[in-house]
Amino acid sequence: MRFTDIAMERQSCRNYNEDRPVEDEKIRAIIEAAQIAPSACNGQPYFFTVCKGEIAKQVAELTKGVGLNKFATQAPVMIVISEKPYVKSAAAGAKIKDNDYRSIDIGIAAAYITAEATTQGLSTCILGWFDDAKIRKLCDIDGKIRLVITVGYANEEDKLRQKKRKDLSELMKEIG
Ligand SMILES: Cc1cc2nc3c(=O)[nH]c(=O)nc-3n(C[C@H](O)[C@H](O)[C@H](O)COP(=O)(O)O)c2cc1C
């Protein structure tokens, strides 16, 4: 499969089959994909907490609010991505260059997770809206939570949508 084919197939799923569990080996493949993602100074400043069963439902509840993420409790698996400290060189680089490499690294890991999940026939949704403090307490996580990803099998009627994106002219320019 070409990468672009995977990217076209990946879409945010908000309609899961609650009765179809996710195989453990697929979750492992997803996390292994994140393990090989690039990161600043190869520091991998993140941690993945894979929540299943009742704990997944409790995490999902903590992603709901202002009408958002009502679907999250349908997903059998929730992956919570939290921050870990920078390695020294990445910390120095981030300070000197005033850049948030850790969030960038976590975004790349999330992209790998969602792409690998797609190849496994799974559907995902990256969630940026959640109760950080409560999920940390519930899951005994020491670093700030940056993203939560729902994972499961989409319901049959959840068809592939056409991608709505900015025109390339708004996203790039060529110089030289
Ligand atoms: C950092 C980030 C945070 C997001 N937060 C949420 C969220 O809390 N709830 C939700 O339903 N979708 C969320 N999304 C999904 C986006 O809405 C979605 O990726 C975008 O509309 C493009 O649609 P697609 O993923 O189906 O291609 C988030 C995506 C990203 C990358």
The ligand as a MOL file (V3000), in Angstrom:
LIG
                    3D

  0  0  0     0  0            999 V3000
M  V30 BEGIN CTAB
M  V30 COUNTS 31 33 0 0 0
M  V30 BEGIN ATOM
M  V30 1 C -4.7110 17.4600 17.5930 0
M  V30 2 C -6.0800 16.9870 17.1790 0
M  V30 3 C -7.1530 17.0910 18.0560 0
M  V30 4 C -8.4200 16.6270 17.6960 0
M  V30 5 N -9.4300 16.6330 18.6120 0
M  V30 6 C -10.6210 16.0620 18.2930 0
M  V30 7 C -11.6330 15.9070 19.2940 0
M  V30 8 O -11.4640 16.2260 20.4850 0
M  V30 9 N -12.8130 15.3530 18.9040 0
M  V30 10 C -13.0420 14.9390 17.6260 0
M  V30 11 O -14.1370 14.4350 17.3510 0
M  V30 12 N -12.0880 15.0630 16.6540 0
M  V30 13 C -10.8940 15.6020 16.9780 0
M  V30 14 N -9.8950 15.6740 16.0240 0
M  V30 15 C -10.1470 15.1630 14.6530 0
M  V30 16 C -10.2050 16.2920 13.6160 0
M  V30 17 O -11.4270 16.9720 13.7490 0
M  V30 18 C -10.0410 15.6680 12.2180 0
M  V30 19 O -8.7700 15.0720 12.1140 0
M  V30 20 C -10.2000 16.6760 11.0730 0
M  V30 21 O -11.4830 17.2460 11.0660 0
M  V30 22 C -9.9540 16.0200 9.7080 0
M  V30 23 O -10.8570 14.9570 9.4820 0
M  V30 24 P -10.3640 13.4500 9.2500 0
M  V30 25 O -9.4840 13.0900 10.4130 0
M  V30 26 O -11.6100 12.6350 9.2110 0
M  V30 27 O -9.6010 13.4050 7.9620 0
M  V30 28 C -8.6290 16.1140 16.3820 0
M  V30 29 C -7.5430 16.0020 15.4990 0
M  V30 30 C -6.2800 16.4090 15.8910 0
M  V30 31 C -5.1210 16.2100 14.9310 0
M  V30 END ATOM
M  V30 BEGIN BOND
M  V30 1 1 1 2
M  V30 2 1 2 3
M  V30 3 2 2 30
M  V30 4 2 3 4
M  V30 5 1 4 5
M  V30 6 1 4 28
M  V30 7 2 5 6
M  V30 8 1 6 7
M  V30 9 1 6 13
M  V30 10 2 7 8
M  V30 11 1 7 9
M  V30 12 1 9 10
M  V30 13 2 10 11
M  V30 14 1 10 12
M  V30 15 2 12 13
M  V30 16 1 13 14
M  V30 17 1 14 15
M  V30 18 1 14 28
M  V30 19 1 15 16
M  V30 20 1 16 17
M  V30 21 1 16 18
M  V30 22 1 18 19
M  V30 23 1 18 20
M  V30 24 1 20 21
M  V30 25 1 20 22
M  V30 26 1 22 23
M  V30 27 1 23 24
M  V30 28 2 24 25
M  V30 29 1 24 26
M  V30 30 1 24 27
M  V30 31 2 28 29
M  V30 32 1 29 30
M  V30 33 1 30 31
M  V30 END BOND
M  V30 END CTAB
M  END
